[in-house]
């Protein structure tokens, strides 16, 4: 099992206080997109890499096997990787 990595959300070329933990950068980007970020730049802690994503949230119907308490329409985050920058 791989170790979790920590990704710091960047805004305006500087780090923010938001840190996301995930094994892959895409998982951290999905968490950021769920919180409303559209232009996502995640700096991987311990390396000089910045993962760049475009994020958006769609409103979709709940799954057929979803629980009764789940509303009919739910938010689903999506991301597309644009590339990696090196600091």
C-alpha positions as MATLAB code, in Angstrom:
seq = 'XXXXXXXXXXXXXXXXXXXXXXXXXXXXXXXXXXXXXXXXXXXXXXXXXXXXXXXXXXXXXXXXXXXXXXXXXXXXXXXXXXXXXXX';
ca = [
       0.000    0.000    0.000;
       1.360    3.400   -0.981;
       1.775    6.215    1.453;
      -0.451    9.273    1.407;
       1.054   12.436   -0.001;
       0.189   15.964    0.976;
      -0.706   18.600   -1.606;
      -0.888   22.330   -0.834;
      -3.338   24.416   -2.846;
      -1.623   27.404   -4.484;
      -3.280   30.697   -5.365;
      -1.528   33.551   -7.134;
       1.803   31.733   -7.048;
       1.740   31.400   -3.250;
       0.676   28.612   -0.923;
      -2.706   28.790    0.807;
      -3.616   27.199    4.119;
      -5.545   24.369    2.417;
      -3.749   21.017    2.406;
      -5.230   17.885    0.827;
      -4.044   14.347    1.593;
      -4.270   11.681   -1.100;
      -2.143    9.001   -2.727;
      -2.503   10.558   -6.177;
      -2.625   14.238   -7.195;
      -5.973   13.654   -8.936;
      -7.610   12.679   -5.644;
      -6.448   15.911   -4.039;
      -7.630   17.881   -7.091;
     -11.095   16.310   -6.836;
     -11.283   17.419   -3.201;
     -10.313   20.968   -4.214;
     -12.858   20.990   -7.056;
     -15.586   19.871   -4.645;
     -14.836   22.981   -2.587;
     -15.318   25.208   -5.637;
     -11.832   25.708   -7.088;
     -11.695   25.913  -10.892;
      -8.022   26.653  -11.594;
      -6.252   24.159   -9.345;
      -2.494   24.252   -8.730;
      -1.300   21.721   -6.154;
       2.253   21.775   -4.819;
       3.401   18.334   -3.736;
       5.110   18.577   -0.347;
       8.710   17.390   -0.300;
       9.206   17.828   -4.051;
       9.532   20.718   -6.493;
       6.460   19.691   -8.517;
       3.252   21.657   -9.012;
       0.354   19.672  -10.499;
      -2.012   21.833  -12.597;
      -5.676   20.909  -13.087;
      -8.879   22.430  -14.422;
     -11.828   21.622  -12.171;
     -15.607   21.915  -12.359;
     -18.710   20.636  -10.590;
     -21.686   19.074  -12.373;
     -25.152   18.510  -10.935;
     -26.265   14.966  -11.738;
     -29.139   12.672  -10.782;
     -28.564   10.424   -7.802;
     -27.503    6.850   -8.594;
     -30.177    4.161   -8.913;
     -28.836    2.332   -5.861;
     -28.454    5.518   -3.775;
     -29.881    5.663   -0.239;
     -33.288    7.250    0.395;
     -31.826   10.196    2.328;
     -29.717   11.281   -0.663;
     -31.308   14.187   -2.608;
     -32.469   13.660   -6.207;
     -29.703   15.905   -7.586;
     -26.123   15.705   -6.287;
     -22.871   17.539   -7.033;
     -20.109   15.606   -8.797;
     -16.605   17.042   -9.117;
     -14.500   16.530  -12.246;
     -10.911   17.477  -13.048;
      -8.664   17.481  -16.102;
      -4.900   17.473  -15.710;
      -3.156   20.242  -17.635;
       0.394   19.296  -16.732;
       3.200   19.500  -14.192;
       5.355   22.556  -13.484;
       8.719   22.377  -11.764;
       9.770   25.032   -9.269;
];
